[in-house]
Amino acid sequence: MTEAERICDRFILLNHGRIAAIGTLAQLLEQAGLTSGGLEEVFLEIV
């Protein structure tokens, strides 16, 4: 996922084919209640 973080500016996180979250990494971190981390940490916190 670090490659995606490097080249993308917006993300859609899917869980069982449904949208779990959408936004920039900063927005996703905020939604997940995290102050730092990456997509993997966000995904694990949101789903």
C-alpha positions as CSV (number, residue, x, y, z in Angstrom):
1,M,0.0,0.0,0.0
2,T,3.0,2.3,0.4
3,E,3.2,2.5,-3.4
4,A,-0.4,3.6,-3.6
5,E,0.2,6.2,-0.9
6,R,3.1,7.5,-3.0
7,I,1.3,7.9,-6.3
8,C,-2.4,8.6,-5.3
9,D,-3.9,11.6,-3.8
10,R,-7.4,10.1,-3.0
11,F,-8.4,6.6,-1.9
12,I,-11.5,4.4,-1.6
13,L,-11.3,1.7,1.0
14,L,-13.6,-1.3,0.3
15,N,-14.8,-3.9,2.7
16,H,-16.7,-6.8,1.3
17,G,-17.4,-4.8,-1.9
18,R,-18.8,-1.8,0.0
19,I,-17.2,1.6,0.4
20,A,-15.8,1.8,4.0
21,A,-14.1,5.2,3.5
22,I,-13.1,7.7,0.9
23,G,-10.8,10.7,0.9
24,T,-7.2,11.8,1.0
25,L,-4.8,10.0,3.4
26,A,-5.1,12.9,5.8
27,Q,-8.9,12.7,5.7
28,L,-8.9,9.0,6.2
29,L,-6.5,9.3,9.2
30,E,-8.9,11.8,10.7
31,Q,-11.9,9.5,10.1
32,A,-10.1,6.7,11.7
33,G,-9.1,8.8,14.7
34,L,-5.4,8.4,14.0
35,T,-2.7,11.0,14.1
36,S,-0.2,9.1,12.0
37,G,0.1,6.0,10.0
38,G,-0.7,4.8,6.5
39,L,-3.5,3.1,4.6
40,E,-3.0,-0.2,6.3
41,E,-3.5,1.3,9.7
42,V,-6.5,3.3,8.5
43,F,-8.1,0.2,7.0
44,L,-7.6,-1.9,10.1
45,E,-9.1,0.9,12.3
46,I,-12.1,1.6,10.1
47,V,-13.2,-2.0,9.3
